[in-house]
Amino acid sequence: MTRIGISTRVFALAAALGLATSAEVVSQVAGSFLLLGSIAALASIPQPTVTAERVVPIIEGALVGLTLAIGASVIQPLLLYLVVPTLIGGLVGGPLVVALALLAELAAMASVSFVRQQPGSLPITLRDALPWLLTAIGIGLLGSWIRRLRADPGDDDRAGYVAAHRLLDELRTVSRRLSSGLDPVVLSVTLLDDCLTRVTEDRGAVVVRTDGGVFVSLAQRLDEEQTDVEHDPVVLRCWMTAETVQQPVVKGSFRASSLPPRVGYEAAGLTRWALPLRVGTRMVGVLVLDVRQPLDSALLMQLRALLDERALPLETALLFDEVRTLATVEERHRLAREIHDGIAQEIASLGYLVDDIALAPDSVRVARVGQLRGELTRIVDDLRLSIFDLRSQVSRSTGLGSVLGDYLSEVGLRSGTAVHLTLDETPDRLRLEVEEQLLRIVQEAVTNARKHAGAANLWVTCHVRPPAAHLVVEDDGSGMHSTGRSEGFGMSIMRERAHRIGATINLSERIEGGTRVSVRLNARADSSPFAKDEPPTVRPPWNSPHRPTEVAAHG
């Protein structure tokens, strides 16, 4: 609405200035024109509330009426600005605001006549302004009708759902064949093969540019001497000009687009063509073809039509690939940290143990071999737990409490840690993405306690009262200060996950020893005692309908 208001006022002022110029009265209306420009500038300021937006056209109408009535007859070229307050009023408030803006204009004109003590001049002013006042009524009602269409789309609403359903259905269909449908390499290879078939050659490449400005070849069919096509200046020229570029092929290596090719020799009869892959005016990539026969205009037209057809799918695949990469970065980092801090170091320790066995006398080898077997069993159990972490996820049919119970039971059975779970859930559920983030936070806290704190016991408390939730993970391990967990990578991941769903997370020492991680979501909306930062010390009686279920899983 701000852009529409500014555009309307600028157009009206420009049209009024044009009429004044054609009537050769610019000097007479200059003062009034500047005053109207000031009114338009003030009225174009964005308003913080809907009520303020509806009041502005009424005030603007009154000020415009005063300005135009003061100028009397010489102001006629500026009278068309009378339509602006009613149009804006119709768009933001409907017929009522249109009527009030029009009445404000008429009242302002009448007040000028009475202040001047010239009541007889009012009919003359109204006669001059009547055509524009009638136009203002029509334009204002048109704005009201447009506002009604925007607020109540009617059948268009159903059409929107139909379009959304079609797009989602297509996305589901494509996602089932992601290996081909949204794979930029596969699409590039297919495009290159189709183009080479048309030119009856077997030398070419499809090159795209990364965010860092580096050209990368997604598909390539070139001689061994020509594999460095990404650094060929012809590719850069095609990208910069978005036009077809050609030059003789020079065998050699192109190490930088700003440097000439290494001294070599021209391949006999080969010409390198670079054709742009564009979506509108936006460059997506470059098709490189090494051909012996010149490309005539008809063949170039076929190739350009094919490139225009394939450019959008390729850009979509590149975009999806980037989104998929960004979505997996966090989990990749977490897995890398798990492998580095856990399995990698433990396998390294097994190497030292094997060395000890090799050097140990026969009398102690049997004991050392038993120790080695125990360590291997523990590492395999940790690896299975890591895999179970990745497989555990909430769904529309499986809620947070159920997945959390299965996960903690598995942790207790495989890690040798006693896990105590307290669940207090209502039949209502949180949003799926919120439950997923809460589950990952609990998994990270449990992993930290199990691997770094040396805890013998874990207490996990989960209370869910949508839209509120409170989760606590406590352990009796070595605590934050001895492990440095308060500044660890795992804690930063938990804080980021909590921030995504608008939750708060608190890390503190337990009075009895160990660490306590508390996550609260929408605490103000939770009237239960579990909304407090500390868990309640008095449990409800067993016959209470809100008695939480307690599950203990022991290794």
DOLUM-263698 format. One record per atom (N, C-alpha, C): z, y, x. Coordinates in steps of 0.2 Angstrom, whole numbers, plus 2048, in hexadecimal, padded with zeros to 3 digits. Each point is the difference from the previous one (the first is absolute). Example, Ala and Ser with C-alpha at 12.3 -4.5 7.8 and 13.67 -1.06 7.14 Angstrom:
% DOLUM-263698
8277E48428008067FC8008068047FC8057FE8018068048038057FC
% end
This chain:
% DOLUM-263698
8007FA8048008067FC8008068048038008068008068047F98018037FD7FB8027F98018027FB8037FA8017FD7FA7FC8027FB8028087FE8068018008028077FF7FD8058058007FE8077FE8058057F88007FF7FD7FB7FF7F88007FF7FE8047FA8048007FB7FE8037FA8018088018058028038028078017FB8038057FE7FC8057FC8038057F98017FD7FE7FB7FC7F98007FD8008067FB8058017FC8008067FC8008078038048008068008068047F98028037FD7FA8027F98018037FB8027FB8007FD7FA7FC8027FB8018077FD8068028008028077FE7FD8058058017FE8067FD8058057F98008007FC7FA7FF7F98007FF7FE8057FA8038007FA7FE8047FB8028078018058028048018078027FB8028047FE7FC8057FB8028057F98017FC7FE7FC7FB7FA8017FD8008067FB8068027FE8018067FC8018068048017FF8068018068058068047FE8067FC7FF8068037FE8067FD8057FE7FE8068047FD8048068058027FE8068028058058028058027FB7FD8007F98058017FB8057FB7FE7FE7F98028047FB7FE8047FD8067FF8038068037FD8068077FF7FF8048057FE8078007FF8027FA7FC7FD8007FA8027FA7FB7FE7FA8037FB7FF8037FE7FA8038057FD8058028058058057FE8048077FE7FD8018037FB8067FE7FC8007F97FD7F97FF7FD7FF7F97FD8017FB8057FD8018068007FC8068087FE8028048058008077FF8018037FC7FB7FF8017FA8027FC7FA7FE7F98017FA7FF8017FD7F98018037FC8068028048068037FD8058077FE7FF8048047FC8077FE7FE8007FA7FB7FB8007FB8007FB7FB7FE7F98037FC8008067FE7FA8038057FD8048068038018067FC8048027FA7FC8007FA8038037FA7FD8078017FD8017FE7FA8068007FD8047FA8008078008018047FA8018017FC7FA7FF8037FA8027FC7F97FA8017FC7FF7FC7FB7FB8007FB8018067FB8068027FF8028067FC7FD8068038018018077FE8058037F88018007FD7FA8017F98007FF7FD8037FA8047FE7FA7FD8027FA8028087FF8058028038028077FF7FB8058047FD7FE8067FC8048047FA8027FC7FC7FC7FC7FA8037FD8028067FB8067FF7FD8028057FB8018078048047FF8058028078047F98028037FC7FC8027F98028037FC8047FB8007FD7FA7FC8037FA8038077FF8078018008028077FE7FE8058068017FE8067FE8048067F98028007FB7FB7FE7F98018007FF8057FA8037FF7FA7FF8047FB8028088028058008038028078027FB8038057FE7FC8057FB8038057FA8027FD7FD7FC7FB7FA8017FD8008067FB8068007FC8008067FB8018078048038008068018068037F98038027FC7FC8027F98028037FB8027FA8027FF7FA7FC8037FA7F97FD8017FB8047FF7F97FD7FF7FD7FE8068018048067FD7FE8068027F98038057FD7FC8037FA8037FC7FA7FD7FB8017FC7FC7FB7FC7FE7FA8057FD8018067FE7FA8048067FC8028068027FF8067FC8028037FC7FA7FD8017FA8037FD7FA7FF7F98007FC7FD8047FF7F97FF8067FC8038048048048067FC8038057FE7FA7FF8037FA8047FE7FA8007F97FF7FB7FC8027FF7F97FE8057FC8058028038068037FC8048077FE7FE8058047FE8067FE7FD8007FB7FB7FB8007FB8007FC7FB7FD7F98027FC8008057FD7F98028067FD8048038038048067FD8048057FE7FB8028047FB8057FF7FB7FE7F97FC7FA7FF7FF7FE7FA7FC8007FA8047FF8018078007FA8048077FE8018058058018077FE8028047FF7FA7FF8037FA8048007FA7FD7FF7F97FA8008007FD7FF7F97FF8067FC7FE7FF7FA7FF8057FB8058068008077FE8008058047FF8008058067FF7FE8068008058067FA8047FF7FA7FD7FE7FA8047FF8018067FB8047FF7FA8018057FC8058058028057FE8048058058037FC8048057FC7FD8057FD8048057FB8057FC7FD7FE7FB7FB8057FC8048067FD8067FE7FD8048057FD8038058058017FD8068038048067FB8058027F97FE8007FB8058027FF8057FB8007FE7F98008057FB8058058008067FD8018068057FF8008058067FE7FD8068008058067FB8057FF7FA7FF7FD7FB8057FE8038057FB8037FD7FB8038057FB8058048038057FE8048058048037FD8058047FB7FF8037FD8068047FE8067FC7FD7FE7FA7FD8057FB8068047FD8067FD7FF8068037FD8038048058017FD8068038048067FC8078017FA8008007FC8058017FF8057FA8047FE7FA7FF8037FA7F98027FE7FC7FA8007F98017FE7FF7F97FC8038007FA7FF7F97FC7F88007FE7FD8058007F97FF7FE7FC7FD8058028008067FC7FD8068007F88008057FD7FC8017F98007FA7FC7FC7FE8037FB7FA7FC7FD7FA8008057FF8068047FA8008048017FB8068078008028017FB8067FF7F97FD8027FE7FA7FF7FA7FD7F97FE7FF7FC8057FE7F97FF7FF7FC7FE8068028048067FD7FE8068027F98028067FE7FF8037FA8037FF7FA7FB7FE8017FA7FF7FB7FB7FC7FA8027FA8018037FC7FA8028047FC8058038038058047FC8048067FD7FE8038037FB8067FD7FC7FE7FA7FC7FA8007FD7FE7FA7FC7FE7FB8057FD8028067FE7FB8058077FD8038058048018067FD8028037FB7FB7FF8017FA8037FB7FB7FC7FA8017FA8008007FC7FA8018017FC8068018048068017FD8068077FD8008058037FD8077FE8008007F97FC7FD8007FB8007FA7FC7FC7FA8037FB8028047FD7FB8048047FD8068048058038057FD8058057FC7FC8028027FA8057FB7FD7FD7F97FE7FA8007FE7FD7FA7FF7FF7FB8067FF8048068007FC8068077FD8028058057FF8077FD8018017FA7FC7FE8007FA8027FB7FC7FC7F98027FA8018027FD7FA8038037FD8068038058048037FD8068077FD7FF8038037FB8077FD7FE7FF7FA7FC7FB7FF7FB7FF7FA7FC7F97FE8017FF7FB8057F97FE8017FD7FB7FB8057FD7FC7FD7FC7FA7FD7FA8037FA7FF7FE7FC7FA8037FF8008078008068037FF8008078067FD8048067FF7FD8067FD8037FE7F98007FD7FD7FB7FE7F98007FB7FE8057FB8058007FB8008058027FF8078068058028037FF8068037FA8028037FD7FB8037F98017FA7FB8017FB8017FD7FA7FB8017FE8008077FF8078027FD8018078057FD8058078017FF8057FE8058007F88007FF7FD7FA8007F98007FA7FD8037FA8038007FA7FE8038018008088038068028018018078057FB8038057FF7FC8057FB8037FE7F98007FC7FF7FB7FD7F97FF7FB7FF8067FC8058027FC7FF8068038008068068048018047FF8068037F98018027FD7FA8037FA8007FB7FB8027FA8007FE7FA7FC8017FE8008088008078027FE8018078067FD8058068017FE8067FE8048007F98017FD7FC7FB8007F98017FB7FD8057FC8048027FB7FF8058008058068068028028018058057FD7FF8067FF7F98027FD7FF8067F98028017FD8017FA7F98028007FF8077FD8038017FA7FF8067FC8038068038058008048038068038017FF8077FC7FC8038007FF8087FB8058038018058037FB8048037FB7FD8058037FB8047FC7FC8057FA7FC7FC8037FD7FB7FB7FC7FC7FB8047FD8028067FD7FB8047FD7FB8038058038028067FB8028057FB7FB8028027FA8017FC7FB8027FA7FF7FB8028007FA7FB7FF7FA7FB8058008038078017FC8058007FB8008068027FE8067FC8008067FB7FB7FF8017FA7FD7FC7FB7FF7FA8027FC8028037FA7FB8027FB7FB8058038038058047FC8058037FB7FD8058037FB8057FB7FD8057FB7FC7FC8017FD7FB7FB7FC7FC7FA8057FE8028067FE7FB8057FE7FB8028068048018057FC8038067FD7FA8058017FA7FE7FE7FA8038028008088068028018038008078077FD8008027FF8068077FC8008058048057FE8078008058048058028067FB8078008008038067FC8077FF8008048057FD8078018008028047FA8067FF7FD8038057FC8068038038018068018058048038048047FC8068008008048057FC8058048058038057FD8048048048078007FE8057FE8048078007FF8038077FF8078007FD8038068008018048068007FC8068018038067FA8028037FA8007FD7FA8038027FC7FB8048027FA8017FD7FB8047FB7FC7FB7FA7FF8037FB7FC7FC8017F88028007FC7FA8017F98017FA7FC7FC7FE7FB8047FA7FC7FD8037FB7FC7FF8007F98027FA7FC7FC7FA7FF7F98018027FB7FB8007FB8028057FE7FB8047FB8018057FC7FA8027F98028007FB7FB8037FC8038058028008067FD8048057FF7FB8077FC8038047FF7FC8068068018058017FC8058068018048018068037FA8038028008078038028057FC7FF7FF7F98018067FB8067FF7FC8057FD8028067FF7FC8058068007FF8048048048068007FD8067FC7FE7FE7FA7FD8057FB8058057FE8067FF8008058057FD8008068047FE8008068008068057F98038017FB7FD7FC7FA8038007FF8077FD7FE8058038008077FE7FC8017F97FB7FB7FF7FC8007FA8057FF7FA8057FC8018057FF7FA8048067FF8028048058048067FF7FC8057FC7F98018027FC8057FD7FF7FE7F97FF7FA7FF7FF7FE7F88068017FC8067FF8038068017FD8018087FE7FF8048068018077FF7FB8047FB7F97FD8017FB8047FB7FF7FC7FA8037FA7FF7FF7FC7FA7F98007FE7FB7FF8057F97FF7FF7FE7FA8057FA7FE7FE7FD7FA8047FE8038078027FC8057FF8028077FC7FA8047FB8018047FD7FB8047FF8028078007FB8057FF8028077FE7F98037FC8008057FF7FA8048067FC8028007FA8008067FC8038008008078068018038018008078057FB8027FE7FB8038057FB8028058038058067FE7FF8068038048068007FC8058038038078017FC8018077FF8028017F98028077FE8078008008048038058078008008038067FD7FC8057FE8038067FD7FA8037FD8018037F97FB8037FD7FD8068038058038047FE8078037FD7FF8067FF7FA8037FD7FF8067F97FD7FF7FB8018057FA7FD7FF8007F88027FC7FC7FD8007F98027FF7FF8078037FA8027FF7FE8077F97FF8027FE8028067F97FF8027FE7F97FF7FB7FF7FC7FD7FA7FE7F98007FF7FD7FC7FC7F98007FE7FF7FF7F97FB8037FD7FF8007F97FD7F97FE8047FD7FB7FD7F97FD7F98017FE7FC7FB8017F98017FF7FF8007F87FE8067FE7FE8017F98058017FB8078008028058007FB8028077FF8018027F98028067FE8077FF7FC8058048028068007FC8008057FB8017FD7F98018057FB8077FF7FD8038067FF8078017FD7FF8037F98027FC7FB8008037F98078017FD8018057FD8078017FD8027FC7FA8067FE8008037FD7FA8048057FD7FE8037FA8038057FD8027FF7F98068037FE8028007F98008077FE7FB8037FC7FF8077FF7FE8038078048058028008038068047FE8058047FB7FF8067FD8047FD7FA8048008008077FE7FB8048057FA8007FD7FA7FF8047FA8007FF7FC8077F98008027FF7FC8067F98028027FD7FC8057FA8018037FC7F98007FA7FF7FE7FC7FA8017FC8018068007FC8057FC8008067FB7FA8007FA8028017FA7FB8007FC8018067FF7FB8047FB8008067FA7FC7FD7FB8048007F97FD7FD7FB8028057FB7FB7FF7FA8018057FA8047FC8007FF7F97FB8047FC8038067FD7FD8058008038067FD8017FF7F88058037FE8028007F97FC8057FC7FC7FE7FB7FC8047FC8058037FB7FD8057FC8048047FB8027FB7FA7FC7FB7FE8027FC7FB8057FB8028007FE8068067FB8028068048018008068038068048008038027FA7FB8017FB8038017F98047FA7FD7FD7FA8028037FA7FD8077FF8048008028068077FF8048058057FE7FE8067FE8048057FE8037FE7F97FC7FE7FC8027FE7F98057FA8017FF7FB8048057FB8018068028038008058058068038038048047FB7FD8047FC8038037FA8047FC7FC7FD7FA7FE8037FB7FC8067FD8037FF7FE8068067FD8048058048037FF8068008058058038078007FD7FF8007F98078017FC8047F98017FD7FA7FF8047FA8018038008077FC8028058038008078058058018008067FD8058058018067FD7FC7FF7FD7FA8067FD7FC8037FB8047FC7FB8038037FB8058048038057FE8058048038038058078047FE7FF8037FA8078037FD8057FB7FE7FD7FA7FD8057FB7FE8037FD8077FC7FF8058037FD8068058048037FF8078008058058028067FF7FC8008007FA8068007FB8037F98027FD7FB8008037F98028038008067FD8048058048008078068048008008067FC8068048008057FC7FC7FE7FC7FB8057FD7FC8047FA8047FC7FD8058037FB8038038028078008068028038038068077FE8008048027FB8078008008027F88017FD7FC7FC8027F98017FE7FD8067FA8028037FF7FE8078058028058028068008058038048077FB7FF8027FF7FA8067FC7FF7FF7F98037FA7FD7FF7FF7F98038008008077FD8068038008008078078018038048047FD8078008028047FA7FF7FE7FC7FB8047FA7FF7FE7FB8057F98008027FE7FB8058038028078008078018028028078077FF8018048027FB8087FF8008027F97FF7FC7FC7FC8037FA7FE7FD7FA8047FA7FE7FD7FD7FA8037FE8008077FD8068027FD8018078067FF8058068037FF8058008048037F98008007FD7FA8047F98007FB7FB8037FA8018007FB7FB8038018018088018068028018028078067FC8028058017FC8077FC8027FF7F98017FC7FD7FB7FE7F98017FD7FE8067FC8058037FD7FF8078057FF8058058058008057FF8058047FA7FF8017FD7FA8047FA7FF7FC7FA8027F98007FF7FC7FB8038008008088018068038008008078077FD8028058027FD8077FD8018007F88007FC7FD7FB8007F97FF7FC7FD8067FB8048027FC7FD8058047FF8078048058018048008068077FD7FF8027FE7FA8077FD7FF7FF7F98028067FD8038017F98017FF7FC7FA7FF7F98017FF7FC7FB8067FF7FB8068018038067FF7FC8008067FA7FD8058018018067FB7FA8017FC7FA7FD8027FA8017FD8007FE7F88037FB7FF8017FE7F98038057FB8058038038048057FC7FB8067FF7FD8028067FC8068007FA7FF7FB7FD7FA8007FB7FE7FB8028017F98067FE7FE8038017FA8018077FE8028048058008077FF7F98037FE7FB7FE8047FA8027FF7FD7FF7F98027FA7FE7FE7FE7F98038047FB8068018018048057FB7FD8078007FE8028067FD8078007F98007FC7FC7FB8017FA7FF7FD8018007F98047FC7FD8028007F98028077FD8048048048028067FD7FA8058007FC8008057FA8048007FB7FF7FB7FF7F97FE7FC7FE7FB8038037F98067FF7FF8038037FA7FF8078008018048057FF8078007F98027FE7FB7FC8037F98017FE7FF7FF7F98037FB7FD7FF7FE7F98038057FC8058038028038067FC7FC8068007FD8018067FB8068007FA7FF7FC7FE7FA7FF7FA7FE7FC8038017F98067FE7FE8028007F98018077FE8028058058018077FF7F98037FD7FB7FE8037F98027FE7FE7FE7FA8027F97FE7FE7FD7FA8048037FA8068028018048027FB7FE8077FD7FE8007FA7FE8067FC8028007F98018067FD8018007F97F98007FC8007FE7FA7FA8007FC8028027F97FB8007FC8028027F98047FA7FC7FF7FA8038047FB7FD8077FE8048008038068067FE8048038078028068017FE8048068018038008078048068018038018078067FB8018047FF7FA8067FC8017FE7F98027FA7FD7FC7FE7F98027FE7FF8077FB8058027FD8008078068018058058047FF8058018048047FA8018027FD7FA8047FA8017FC7FA8047FA7FF7FF7FC7FB8038008028087FF8068018008028078067FF8048068027FD8068008038037F88017FE7FC7FB8017F98007FD7FD8067FA8028017FC7FD8068038038068028068018038038068077FC8018047FF7FB8067FC8017FF7F98027FB7FD7FE7FF7F98027FD7FF8077FC8058027FD7FF8068038048068048057FF8038048058077FE8028037FC7FC8077FE8028058067FE7FD8057FC8058067FE8027FF7F98068017FE8028007F97FE8067FD7FC7FF7FB7FD8067FC8038007F98048057FE8038017FA7FC8057FC7FD7FE7FA7FC8057FC8038017F98008077FF8038027F97FA8037FC7FE7FE7FB7FB8027FC8038037F97FD8067FE8028037FA7FA8047FD7FC7FC7FC7FA8037FE8008007F87FC8057FE7FF8007F87F97FD7FF7FE7FF7FA7FA7FD7FE7FA8058028018068007FB8058027FF8008087FA8018027FE8008077FE8078028018018077FD8068037F87FF8017FD8058027F98008017FF7FB8067FA7FC8007FE7FB8048018038077FD8068028008028078078028028048027FB8078028028047F98027FF7FB7FC8037FA8027FE7FD8077F98018017FD7FD8068048048068008068008038048058087FE8018037FF7FB8077FE8008017FA8037FC7FB7FF8007F98037FF8018077FB8048027FE8008088068048038048047FD8058038038067FB8018017FC7FB8057FB8017FE7FB8057FA7FE8017FE7FB8058018038077FE8078018018038068078008028058027FB8078008028037F98017FE7FB7FD8027F98017FE7FE8077F98018027FD7FE8068048038068028077FF8048038058067FD8018047FF7FB8077FD8007FF7F98037FB7FC7FE8007F98027FE7FF8087FB8058027FE7FF8078048048058028067FE8038058058078008008037FF7FA8078017FF8057FA8017FC7FA8008047FA8018057FF7FA7FE8027FA8057FF7FB8007F97FD8067FE7FE8027FA7FE7FF8007F88018067FD8008007F97FC8067FE7FC8007FA7FC8057FD8028017F98018067FE8028017F97FA8057FD7FD7FE7FB7FA8047FD8028017F98008067FE8028027F97FA8047FD7FE7FD7FA7FA8037FD8018027F98018067FE8018037F97FA8047FE7FD7FE7FB7FA8037FD8018027F98008077FF8008037F97FA8057FF7FA7FD7FF7FB8058008018067FC7FE8068037FC8018068058008078067FE7FF8058018068007F98038028008068017F98048058028068047FB8028048018068017F98037FD8008068007FA8058058018068047FB8028048018057FF7F98047FF8018078007FA8058058028058057FB8008068008058007FA8048038018068007FA8058078018048027FB8038068008047FE7FF8077FB8038027FD7FF8078038058057FD8028058038048057FF8087FF7FD8027FA8008077FF7FA8048038008067FD7FB8048038008028078068028028008038077FF7FB8058017FA7FF7FF7FB8057F97FE8007FC8007FB7F97FE7FF7FB8068018038067FE7FB8068007FC8007FA8027FC7FB7FB8007FA7FF8067FC8058058017FF8067FC7FA8048037FD7FF8067FA8038027FB7FC8018007FA7FD7FB7FB8017FA8017FC7FA7FC8027FA8007FC8017FE7F98047FB7FF8017FD7FA8038057FB8058048028038057FC7FB8057FE7FB8028047FB8057FF7FC7FD7FA7FE7FA8017FC7FD7FA8038007FA8077FE8008048007F98008077FD8018058058008077FD7FA8027FD7FA7FF8037FA8017FE7FE7FD7F98027FA7FF7FF7FC7FA8048037FB8078028018048037FB7FD8077FE7FD8048057FD8067FE7FB8007FC7FC7FA8007FA8007FC8027FF7F98057FD7FE8027FF7F98068057FE8018058048058057FE8077FD8008027FB8058067FE8008048038068067FF8018048028058037FA8048008008068037FA8048068038058057FC8008068028048027FA8058008018068037FB8058068028038057FB7FF8078028028037F98038068028038047FA8038057FD7FA8017FA8008057FD7FB8078018038048017FB8078008038037FA8037FD7FA7FD8027FA8037FC7FE8067FB8048027FC7FE8067F97FE7FD7FB8028047F97FF7FE7FD8067FD7FB7FF7FD7FB8067FD7FF7FF7F97FF8067FD7FF8017F97FA8047FF7FB7FD7FC7FA8047FE8008017F97FF8067FD8018017F97F98047FE7FD7FE7FB7FA8037FD8018027F97FF8067FE8028027F97F98047FE7FF7FE7FA7FA8027FC8028037F97FE8078008028037F98077FF7FE8058028058077FF7FF8038047FA7FD8067FE8028047FB7FF7FC7F97FA7FC8007FF7FD7FA8047F97FF8047FF8048047FA8008078017FE8027FE7FA8078027FE8057FA8027FE7FB8038047FA8028048028068067FD8018038018067FD7FF8077FA7FC7FF7FD7FE8067FB8068038008057FC7FC8068028048048068067FE8018048038067FE7FD8068018048067FE7FE8068037F98028077FF7FE8037FA8028007FC7FA8007F98018007FB7FB8078007FD8007FE7F98078007FD8047FA8038078028008047FB8028037FB7FB7FF8027FA8027FC7FA7FA7FD7FC8007FA8007FA7FD7FD8017FF7F87FB8017FC8017FF7F98037F97FE8037FE7FB8027FA7FE7FA7FB7FF8027FA8017FA7FB7FF7FD8007F98048027FB7FD8007F97FC8067FF8008058057FC8067FF7F97FF8007FC8037FB7F98008007FD8038068038048047FE8038068027FD8068037FA7FF8037FD8067FA7FE8058008028067FA7FF8058017F88027FA7FD8018007F98028018008088047FC8038018008077FD7F98027FC8008057FD7FB8038028008088027FA8028017FF8077FC7FB8037FC8028057FC7FB8048027FF8078027FA8028037FF8067FB7FC8048008018077FC7FC8048037FA802
% end
